[in-house]
Amino acid sequence: MSQARALYRVQEIELAVIDRRIRLKEIDSQLEDNAVVQEAQSQLDDAQAHLDTVLKQVKDVENQIETVVEKHKSTESRLYSGAVKNPKELQDMGKEIESLTRRRETLDNQLLDIMLERDDALAMKQLTEEELAQVTDAWEMEHKDLLDEKNQLTTESEKLMIQRKEALQGVHADSLKEYNSLRTAKSNRPVAILENKACSACGIEQNNAIITAVNQDERLIKCHNCGRILSRR
């Protein structure tokens, strides 16, 4: 395949990709209007954040209880070990044990309250998860056609990009450089077809020298009017 025809093939693939990407952007814009789903997700996020806070509180109180239990055990063991003889010190240890016992009772009550709150938070998270699933299913059903089209366009775009990669294998580096240099100025259409004697892009008839050179297909030839690369089909 000649360089002009190879470039035209690349151009056709790229235009197909561009068309699909434009449509995908339009679909994404329509799909962004999902306030109901976003609100349900926000409620789930809030429920999860509250649950995380409560679980942290549960862990903190459990750690405090563990510390009190260890200290109570250590003090009681020392009290009854017989190692301490000083009456004042023995009295102080007895008071400390009483204080630790009261502290344990207070922490146990706190833990019970927090665990009840944890159960409520878990229930709320489950409820908001179910609500999110319901509104998401309803939203997807309502937008099924758009979602199906998006999936189809995405698949087609991926296949086209593979085809583009294969098509570029037949294009020389200098030819691709020339093609890319014209893309922006020519609105992604740097290659035109020479139909009979005229450029398909601008419609201007070409002179005999250009027509002959295009027919010979030995190098890249441009339209003398619009400057696009000319190719036969």
VOGUZA-452535 format. One record per residue: residue number from 1; x, y, z of N, C-alpha, C in turn. Coordinates in Angstrom, 3 decimals. Atoms other than C-alpha are relative to their C-alpha. Layout:
BEGIN
   lokol       n_xx       n_yy       n_zz      ca_xx      ca_yy      ca_zz       c_xx       c_yy       c_zz
     NUM          X          Y          Z          X          Y          Z          X          Y          Z
...
***
This chain:
BEGIN
   lokol       n_xx       n_yy       n_zz      ca_xx      ca_yy      ca_zz       c_xx       c_yy       c_zz
       1      0.845     -1.195      0.000      0.000      0.000      0.000      0.882      1.247      0.000
       2     -0.773     -1.231      0.056      1.278      3.483     -0.876     -0.112      0.772      1.304
       3      0.010     -0.805     -1.223      2.073      6.004      1.833     -1.266      0.856      0.102
       4      1.203     -0.828     -0.018     -0.844      8.244      0.843     -1.221     -0.828      0.399
       5      1.138      0.857     -0.337     -3.312      5.362      1.007      0.091     -0.493      1.444
       6     -0.187      0.435     -1.387     -1.833      4.143      4.296     -0.410      1.106      0.961
       7      0.375     -1.133     -0.847     -2.249      7.618      5.760     -1.509      0.233     -0.031
       8      1.448     -0.155      0.096     -5.806      7.804      4.483     -0.711     -1.033      0.871
       9      0.557      1.046     -0.850     -6.532      4.523      6.232      0.112      0.397      1.486
      10     -0.188     -0.468     -1.380     -5.081      5.919      9.477     -1.002      1.107      0.311
      11      0.921     -1.114     -0.207     -7.176      9.056      9.055     -1.436     -0.492      0.202
      12      1.355      0.520     -0.117    -10.389      7.095      8.569     -0.229     -0.649      1.370
      13      0.106      0.631     -1.318     -9.721      5.101     11.737     -0.055      1.064      1.088
      14     -0.038     -1.057     -1.013     -8.869      8.225     13.731     -1.303      0.791      0.030
      15      1.279     -0.714      0.042    -12.025      9.988     12.570     -1.108     -0.813      0.652
      16      0.990      0.874     -0.637    -14.067      6.990     13.658      0.163      0.029      1.514
      17     -0.267     -0.080     -1.437    -12.390      7.128     17.076     -0.499      1.322      0.553
      18      0.429     -1.339     -0.441    -13.047     10.874     17.358     -1.517      0.068      0.113
      19      1.470      0.005     -0.037    -16.735     10.396     16.503     -0.521     -0.708      1.247
      20      0.444      0.771     -1.163    -17.082      7.796     19.221      0.329      0.708      1.303
      21     -0.376     -0.717     -1.221    -15.238      9.881     21.789     -0.908      1.204      0.229
      22      0.941     -1.120     -0.127    -17.478     12.861     21.083     -1.331     -0.488      0.567
      23      1.272      0.551     -0.485    -20.543     10.697     21.593      0.133     -0.469      1.446
      24     -0.217      0.450     -1.377    -19.059      9.209     24.761     -0.048      1.172      0.974
      25      0.054     -1.194     -0.846    -18.612     12.711     26.183     -1.447      0.466      0.178
      26      1.411     -0.387     -0.092    -22.246     13.486     25.379     -0.743     -0.925      0.962
      27      0.655      0.971     -0.883    -23.358     10.292     27.127      0.411      0.231      1.446
      28     -0.481     -0.250     -1.363    -21.157     10.995     30.158     -0.663      1.231      0.598
      29      0.653     -1.223     -0.479    -22.681     14.460     30.400     -1.434     -0.295      0.435
      30      1.371      0.367     -0.358    -26.169     12.942     30.423     -0.027     -0.875      1.248
      31     -0.037      0.920     -1.136    -25.169     10.267     32.927      0.417      0.696      1.289
      32     -0.405     -0.739     -1.201    -23.739     12.879     35.300     -1.204      0.507      0.783
      33      1.219     -0.463     -0.672    -27.309     13.895     36.107     -0.583     -1.155      0.821
      34      0.436      1.115     -0.847    -27.653     11.290     38.856     -0.059      0.448      1.462
      35      0.071     -0.605     -1.340    -28.514     13.425     41.874     -0.520     -0.981      1.046
      36      0.576      0.948     -0.955    -30.567     10.646     43.488      1.057     -0.997      0.457
      37     -1.062      0.954     -0.334    -27.657      8.200     43.326      1.074      0.682      0.847
      38     -1.023     -0.732     -0.756    -25.211     10.838     44.563     -0.451      0.254      1.433
      39      0.527     -0.238     -1.345    -27.460     11.653     47.526      0.046     -1.292      0.823
      40     -0.046      1.285     -0.705    -27.746      7.957     48.425      1.437     -0.369      0.353
      41     -1.412      0.286     -0.274    -23.976      7.595     48.150      0.509      0.882      1.131
      42     -0.402     -0.916     -1.065    -23.505     10.652     50.359     -0.496     -0.489      1.359
      43      0.548      0.518     -1.249    -25.776      9.145     52.998      0.774     -1.231      0.472
      44     -0.810      1.166     -0.356    -23.799      5.897     52.883      1.357      0.427      0.522
      45     -1.302     -0.509     -0.461    -20.541      7.819     53.225     -0.097      0.540      1.425
      46      0.199     -0.542     -1.355    -21.922      9.630     56.278     -0.174     -1.131      1.015
      47      0.233      1.128     -0.900    -23.103      6.360     57.806      1.298     -0.753      0.273
      48     -1.275      0.687     -0.171    -19.709      4.768     57.217      0.932      0.811      0.896
      49     -0.862     -0.862     -0.822    -17.911      7.762     58.741     -0.424     -0.064      1.472
      50      0.487      0.087     -1.383    -20.142      7.611     61.838      0.370     -1.343      0.613
      51     -0.361      1.332     -0.495    -19.572      3.863     62.156      1.476     -0.074      0.332
      52     -1.448      0.004     -0.257    -15.806      4.346     61.888      0.319      0.717      1.315
      53     -0.220     -0.756     -1.240    -15.955      6.943     64.684     -0.396     -0.824      1.224
      54      0.478      0.802     -1.129    -17.994      4.671     66.948      0.912     -1.198      0.243
      55     -0.899      1.149     -0.158    -15.741      1.674     66.282      1.308      0.416      0.660
      56     -1.219     -0.510     -0.636    -12.757      3.804     67.246     -0.243      0.229      1.498
      57      0.332     -0.224     -1.415    -14.523      4.777     70.478     -0.063     -1.322      0.757
      58      0.062      1.326     -0.625    -15.225      1.115     71.221      1.407     -0.509      0.288
      59     -1.376      0.474     -0.161    -11.571      0.270     70.687      0.708      0.767      1.109
      60     -0.647     -0.829     -1.034    -10.432      3.178     72.897     -0.430     -0.430      1.405
      61      0.500      0.396     -1.325    -12.671      2.130     75.802      0.503     -1.398      0.347
      62     -0.517      1.350     -0.255    -11.629     -1.517     75.419      1.464      0.051      0.433
      63     -1.404     -0.150     -0.393     -7.995     -0.426     75.612      0.123      0.546      1.419
      64     -0.020     -0.549     -1.362     -8.720      1.612     78.735     -0.355     -1.077      1.029
      65      0.386      1.081     -0.908    -10.457     -1.374     80.347      1.149     -0.979      0.189
      66     -1.142      0.918     -0.082     -7.510     -3.578     79.511      1.093      0.562      0.900
      67     -1.012     -0.641     -0.843     -5.149     -1.080     81.141     -0.396     -0.045      1.476
      68      0.489      0.018     -1.381     -7.325     -0.848     84.284      0.079     -1.407      0.575
      69     -0.036      1.382     -0.469     -7.595     -4.633     84.537      1.423     -0.426      0.338
      70     -1.394      0.365     -0.242     -3.846     -5.077     84.257      0.542      0.698      1.256
      71     -0.477     -0.748     -1.169     -3.177     -2.357     86.825     -0.637     -0.535      1.281
      72      0.704      0.570     -1.152     -5.815     -3.786     89.183      0.643     -1.329      0.401
      73     -0.609      1.298     -0.255     -4.306     -7.249     88.860      1.388      0.150      0.614
      74     -1.358     -0.210     -0.485     -0.777     -5.959     89.424      0.000      0.526      1.436
      75      0.068     -0.602     -1.342     -1.724     -3.849     92.475     -0.490     -1.016      1.025
      76      0.539      1.007     -0.916     -3.788     -6.631     94.025      1.026     -1.089      0.295
      77     -1.024      1.029     -0.188     -1.007     -9.137     93.495      1.079      0.482      0.964
      78     -1.030     -0.564     -0.878      1.476     -6.817     95.177     -0.526      0.152      1.425
      79      0.597     -0.204     -1.319     -0.945     -6.102     98.032      0.034     -1.280      0.828
      80      0.104      1.258     -0.736     -1.351     -9.751     98.950      1.260     -0.866     -0.092
      81     -1.240      0.762      0.133      2.201    -10.805     98.179      0.772     -0.110      1.314
      82     -0.736     -0.039     -1.250      3.441     -9.942    101.664      1.294      0.763     -0.096
      83     -1.258     -0.727      0.187      6.290     -7.959    100.198     -0.076      1.396      0.596
      84      0.171     -1.356     -0.534      4.820     -4.637    101.369     -0.385     -0.103      1.474
      85      0.241      0.047     -1.448      4.950     -4.109    105.151     -0.529      1.323      0.543
      86      0.363     -1.328     -0.477      4.327     -0.382    105.461     -1.521      0.159      0.002
      87      1.460     -0.121     -0.088      0.723      0.161    106.706     -0.553      1.095     -0.917
      88      0.471     -1.115      0.852      0.391      3.512    104.882     -0.014     -0.426     -1.469
      89     -0.091      0.459      1.389      1.502      1.964    101.617     -1.064     -1.049     -0.286
      90      1.039      1.011      0.165     -0.841     -0.987    102.136     -1.374      0.658     -0.118
      91      1.272     -0.731      0.046     -3.687      1.434    102.795     -0.186      0.688     -1.359
      92      0.060     -0.685      1.305     -2.870      3.408     99.641     -0.311     -0.979     -1.125
      93      0.268      0.996      1.027     -2.851      0.229     97.552     -1.454     -0.458      0.058
      94      1.401      0.379     -0.143     -6.243     -0.722     98.974     -0.911      1.048     -0.628
      95      0.797     -1.087      0.590     -7.641      2.675     97.995      0.119      0.002     -1.533
      96     -0.206      0.028      1.456     -6.123      2.351     94.536     -0.813     -1.116     -0.637
      97      0.790      1.110      0.522     -7.792     -1.016     94.055     -1.480      0.381     -0.058
      98      1.388     -0.454     -0.011    -11.128      0.501     95.059     -0.260      0.993     -1.141
      99      0.131     -0.993      1.073    -10.556      3.375     92.627     -0.014     -0.674     -1.373
     100     -0.057      0.730      1.265     -9.662      0.982     89.834     -1.284     -0.788     -0.228
     101      1.261      0.731      0.123    -12.774     -1.064     90.558     -1.116      0.924     -0.463
     102      1.017     -0.984      0.410    -14.968      2.037     90.301      0.227      0.436     -1.447
     103     -0.320     -0.403      1.382    -13.144      3.061     87.116     -0.417     -1.078     -0.990
     104      0.393      1.121      0.859    -13.757     -0.389     85.635     -1.512     -0.004     -0.208
     105      1.453     -0.038      0.111    -17.466     -0.118     86.396     -0.452      1.120     -0.943
     106      0.342     -1.142      0.872    -17.609      3.300     84.737      0.292     -0.328     -1.461
     107     -0.382      0.352      1.374    -15.776      2.031     81.654     -0.903     -1.069     -0.582
     108      0.916      1.046      0.475    -17.992     -1.044     81.420     -1.322      0.609     -0.440
     109      1.249     -0.675      0.373    -21.055      1.208     81.389      0.164      0.791     -1.294
     110     -0.277     -0.742      1.231    -19.459      3.434     78.733      0.050     -0.947     -1.199
     111     -0.135      0.962      1.096    -18.608      0.386     76.645     -1.360     -0.530     -0.425
     112      1.343      0.479      0.335    -22.173     -0.889     76.859     -0.754      1.022     -0.834
     113      0.686     -1.067      0.748    -23.548      2.470     75.689      0.556      0.118     -1.421
     114     -0.630     -0.160      1.315    -21.038      2.705     72.852     -0.293     -1.195     -0.901
     115      0.295      1.182      0.806    -21.682     -0.865     71.726     -1.436      0.031     -0.516
     116      1.369     -0.189      0.485    -25.395     -0.084     71.531     -0.012      0.991     -1.170
     117     -0.118     -0.978      1.092    -24.499      2.948     69.424      0.630     -0.637     -1.223
     118     -0.631      0.714      1.111    -22.261      0.706     67.316     -1.016     -0.840     -0.762
     119      1.022      0.823      0.653    -25.170     -1.644     66.637     -0.927      0.861     -0.849
     120      0.850     -0.927      0.770    -27.308      1.321     65.559      0.727      0.481     -1.250
     121     -0.789     -0.494      1.132    -24.505      2.581     63.323      0.143     -1.074     -1.072
     122     -0.077      1.111      0.955    -24.106     -0.849     61.724     -1.317     -0.169     -0.752
     123      1.326      0.123      0.620    -27.846     -1.018     61.090     -0.228      1.127     -1.006
     124      0.161     -1.141      0.900    -27.806      2.477     59.553      0.848     -0.177     -1.255
     125     -0.853      0.226      1.169    -24.904      1.571     57.277     -0.637     -1.022     -0.929
     126      0.649      1.021      0.817    -26.701     -1.551     56.101     -1.207      0.569     -0.731
     127      1.182     -0.612      0.606    -29.863      0.462     55.464      0.389      0.897     -1.162
     128     -0.412     -0.912      1.074    -28.040      3.112     53.424      0.630     -0.761     -1.166
     129     -0.529      0.842      1.083    -26.222      0.380     51.450     -1.142     -0.560     -0.847
     130      1.158      0.537      0.729    -29.560     -1.167     50.547     -0.689      1.087     -0.811
     131      0.634     -1.113      0.717    -30.998      2.232     49.605      0.814      0.396     -1.222
     132     -0.862     -0.331      1.137    -27.984      2.977     47.406     -0.149     -1.040     -1.108
     133      0.155      1.069      0.993    -28.330     -0.394     45.679     -1.330      0.144     -0.744
     134      1.313     -0.140      0.611    -32.023      0.235     45.052     -0.054      1.165     -0.988
     135      0.066     -1.170      0.884    -31.649      3.738     43.618      0.960     -0.162     -1.180
     136     -0.945      0.245      1.097    -28.620      2.633     41.571     -0.620     -0.916     -1.041
     137      0.675      0.917      0.929    -30.583     -0.252     40.055     -1.069      0.738     -0.796
     138      1.063     -0.755      0.676    -33.482      2.078     39.276      0.591      0.968     -1.021
     139     -0.644     -0.953      0.904    -31.144      4.667     37.745      0.579     -0.712     -1.219
     140     -0.582      0.754      1.118    -29.374      2.042     35.633     -1.083     -0.508     -0.952
     141      1.106      0.438      0.857    -32.699      0.693     34.376     -0.505      1.166     -0.847
     142      0.491     -1.185      0.710    -33.784      4.210     33.456      0.964      0.424     -1.104
     143     -1.005     -0.432      0.966    -30.504      4.829     31.617      0.650     -1.183     -0.722
     144     -0.561      1.231      0.575    -30.011      1.321     30.251      0.496      0.209     -1.430
     145     -0.384     -0.199      1.399    -29.940      2.403     26.610      1.306      0.783     -0.105
     146     -1.227     -0.797      0.031    -27.281      5.036     27.301      1.195     -0.806      0.477
     147     -1.100      0.810     -0.531    -25.172      2.637     29.368      0.419     -1.071     -0.998
     148     -0.326      1.000      1.026    -25.404     -0.043     26.670      0.764      0.642     -1.151
     149     -0.688     -0.700      1.094    -24.415      2.492     24.021      1.421      0.374      0.405
     150     -1.335     -0.363     -0.483    -21.506      3.667     26.164      0.935     -1.210     -0.038
     151     -0.822      1.213      0.013    -20.237      0.106     26.575      0.377     -0.393     -1.422
     152     -0.262      0.353      1.392    -20.564     -0.522     22.855      1.036      0.942     -0.621
     153     -0.936     -0.984      0.551    -18.765      2.704     21.920      1.397     -0.174      0.577
     154     -1.300      0.224     -0.643    -16.000      1.996     24.428      0.699     -1.198     -0.631
     155     -0.572      1.196      0.634    -15.483     -1.480     22.944      0.461      0.300     -1.417
     156     -0.363     -0.359      1.377    -15.491     -0.093     19.407      1.251      0.870     -0.031
     157     -1.175     -0.874     -0.051    -12.967      2.596     20.354      1.268     -0.793      0.268
     158     -1.165      0.830     -0.314    -10.627      0.016     21.839      0.438     -0.804     -1.224
     159     -0.321      0.758      1.209    -10.833     -2.099     18.666      0.605      0.898     -1.069
     160     -0.518     -0.946      0.995    -10.256      0.947     16.479      1.434      0.413      0.322
     161     -1.366     -0.368     -0.379     -7.145      1.886     18.448      0.981     -1.120     -0.339
     162     -0.842      1.128      0.423     -5.792     -1.597     17.795      0.204      0.038     -1.509
     163     -0.099     -0.111      1.458     -6.569     -1.155     14.084      0.932      1.141     -0.395
     164     -0.875     -1.136      0.286     -4.819      2.224     14.143      1.464     -0.392      0.168
     165     -1.373      0.445     -0.258     -1.710      0.675     15.648      0.502     -0.886     -1.140
     166     -0.374      0.879      1.112     -1.709     -1.975     12.914      0.189      0.802     -1.277
     167     -0.096     -0.811      1.220     -2.305      0.610     10.188      1.277      0.836     -0.018
     168     -1.205     -0.828     -0.091      0.610      2.747     11.416      1.273     -0.781     -0.328
     169     -1.173      0.801      0.323      2.971     -0.147     10.830      0.408      0.154     -1.457
     170     -0.309     -0.197      1.410      2.733      0.583      7.127      0.350      1.430     -0.358
     171     -0.280     -1.419      0.248      3.502      4.291      7.510      1.442      0.320      0.394
     172     -1.375     -0.397     -0.294      7.037      5.653      7.283      0.016      1.173      0.983
     173     -0.116     -1.048     -1.015      8.251      8.009      9.997     -0.155      1.393     -0.599
     174      0.081     -1.329      0.612      8.646     10.977      7.626     -1.408      0.285     -0.515
     175      1.380     -0.173      0.461      5.170     10.391      6.184     -0.923      0.325      1.166
     176      0.819     -0.256     -1.181      3.635     10.283      9.644      0.253      1.405      0.537
     177     -0.341     -1.348     -0.450      5.471     13.470     10.579     -0.732      1.040     -0.837
     178      0.697     -0.926      0.892      4.000     15.238      7.546     -1.506     -0.018      0.285
     179      1.426      0.168     -0.311      0.539     13.862      8.342     -0.365      0.749      1.282
     180      0.284     -0.619     -1.297      0.680     15.023     11.964      0.128      1.521     -0.049
     181     -0.205     -1.448      0.107      1.913     18.475     10.961     -1.218      0.698     -0.608
     182      1.171     -0.580      0.664     -1.297     18.999      8.963     -1.302     -0.215      0.766
     183      1.251      0.425     -0.649     -3.827     17.489     11.361     -0.786      1.161      0.609
     184      0.713     -1.078     -0.677     -4.670     20.559     13.438     -0.581      1.001     -0.981
     185      0.445     -1.006      0.980     -4.878     22.969     10.543     -1.105     -0.523     -0.901
     186      0.976      0.593      0.922     -6.978     20.545      8.507     -1.135     -0.729      0.727
     187      1.113      0.553     -0.779     -9.429     19.616     11.279     -0.012     -1.523     -0.022
     188     -0.173      1.459     -0.069     -8.091     16.066     11.580     -0.240     -0.703     -1.333
     189      0.167      0.578      1.339     -8.478     15.560      7.822      1.130      0.485     -0.915
     190     -1.130     -0.452      0.813     -4.992     16.059      6.380      0.132     -0.730     -1.337
     191     -0.051      0.769      1.245     -5.603     13.502      3.602     -1.339      0.099     -0.709
     192      1.211     -0.072      0.816     -8.109     13.923      0.775      0.128     -0.972     -1.165
     193      0.022      0.912      1.141     -9.136     11.681     -2.102     -0.009      0.815     -1.302
     194      0.031     -0.605      1.332     -8.379     12.654     -5.680     -1.093     -0.709     -0.791
     195      1.142      0.579      0.701    -11.760     12.021     -7.277     -0.056      0.575     -1.403
     196     -0.197     -0.428      1.390    -11.400     12.150    -11.026      1.205      0.950     -0.035
     197     -1.116     -0.941      0.042     -9.316     15.327    -11.215     -0.028      1.011      1.151
     198      0.187     -1.020     -1.036    -10.490     17.213     -8.103      0.278     -0.552      1.398
     199     -0.218      0.337     -1.418     -9.596     17.231     -4.407     -1.363     -0.151      0.669
     200      1.299      0.255     -0.630    -12.467     15.728     -2.410     -0.279      0.961      1.150
     201      0.188     -0.890     -1.144    -11.898     18.197      0.440     -0.414      1.404     -0.426
     202      0.292     -1.380      0.410    -11.884     21.557     -1.350     -0.720      0.081     -1.346
     203      0.712      0.022      1.276    -13.330     20.514     -4.712      0.750      0.620     -1.165
     204     -0.766     -0.658      1.065    -10.591     22.230     -6.720      0.661     -1.045     -0.892
     205     -0.618      0.906      0.970     -9.454     20.487     -9.888      1.513      0.191     -0.001
     206     -1.458     -0.025     -0.055     -5.761     19.604     -9.936      0.586      0.036     -1.415
     207     -0.649     -0.038      1.313     -3.311     20.178    -12.758      0.522     -1.388     -0.358
     208     -0.413      1.311      0.494     -1.973     17.345    -14.871      1.216     -0.542      0.730
     209     -1.220      0.449     -0.681      1.382     17.232    -13.066     -0.354     -0.649      1.342
     210      0.413      0.550     -1.295     -0.297     16.654     -9.692     -0.755     -1.308     -0.201
     211      0.776      1.214      0.255     -2.730     14.101    -11.134      0.923     -1.157     -0.360
     212     -0.946      1.043      0.407      0.101     12.171    -12.748      0.803     -0.504      1.195
     213     -0.813      0.378     -1.162      2.182     12.221     -9.574     -0.814     -0.830      0.997
     214      0.857      0.770     -0.902     -0.769     11.004     -7.472     -0.231     -1.408     -0.553
     215      0.229      1.303      0.621     -1.452      8.215     -9.955      1.240     -0.890      0.080
     216     -1.237      0.770     -0.107      2.186      7.161     -9.852      0.230     -0.507      1.415
     217      0.017      0.467     -1.400      1.871      6.930     -6.085      1.388     -0.283      0.561
     218     -1.372      0.247     -0.446      5.603      7.230     -5.435      0.389      0.867      1.195
     219     -0.301     -0.902     -1.105      5.596     10.107     -2.939     -1.264      0.752      0.392
     220      1.161     -0.746     -0.456      3.245     12.338     -0.985     -0.185      1.249     -0.852
     221      0.329     -1.152      0.839      1.548     14.872     -3.229     -1.151      0.751      0.663
     222      1.020     -0.813     -0.664     -0.516     17.782     -1.901     -0.863      0.750     -1.014
     223      0.926     -0.825      0.798     -3.530     19.621     -3.291      0.592      1.403     -0.121
     224     -0.610     -1.323      0.193     -2.331     22.885     -4.814     -0.848      1.119      0.588
     225      0.857     -1.021     -0.583     -5.248     24.697     -3.207     -0.032     -0.077      1.535
     226      0.171      0.094     -1.461     -5.868     23.358      0.325      1.212     -0.599      0.708
     227     -1.237      0.514     -0.594     -2.497     21.682      0.877     -0.122     -1.374      0.635
     228      0.153      1.339     -0.564     -3.896     18.296      1.875      0.741     -1.029     -0.858
     229     -0.617      1.111      0.714     -2.148     15.065      0.977     -1.079     -0.668     -0.848
     230      0.968      0.606      0.905     -3.874     13.521     -2.034      0.259     -1.489     -0.164
     231     -0.110      1.447      0.174     -4.594      9.829     -2.448     -1.124     -0.511     -0.899
     232      1.064      0.728      0.691     -6.485      7.540     -4.757     -0.619     -0.985      0.976
     233      0.632      0.977     -0.889     -8.957      5.193     -3.116      0.659     -1.358     -0.184
***
